[in-house]
Amino acid sequence: MNKHISLVKKWLNDPESVSAKELLDNMNVADRAASKFLRQSASASASARAARGAAVSAYCTSTSAAAHWVKQYEELSNGWK
């Protein structure tokens, strides 16, 4: 499981369990990772963008958007199996 998605899922389950600093750090690291993966395969790039979208949405406290991006990530990662 992607660590950025894991933290967002934790936040979705219990917003009080994740600090604003953790969400900010998660967003920043996910953004750097997504930028790095843009030069790689389409599936890796799409998954990284979904993880970044989830992290940004959680930091902005948008539960519906975060849930959407988590679902997108999970659909993409299921396609790898």
PyMOL commands that set and color helices and strands:
alter all, ss='L'
color gray80, all
select helices_A, chain A and resi 3-13+15-17+20-37+42-59+63-78
alter helices_A, ss='H'
color red, helices_A
deselect
rebuild
show_as cartoon
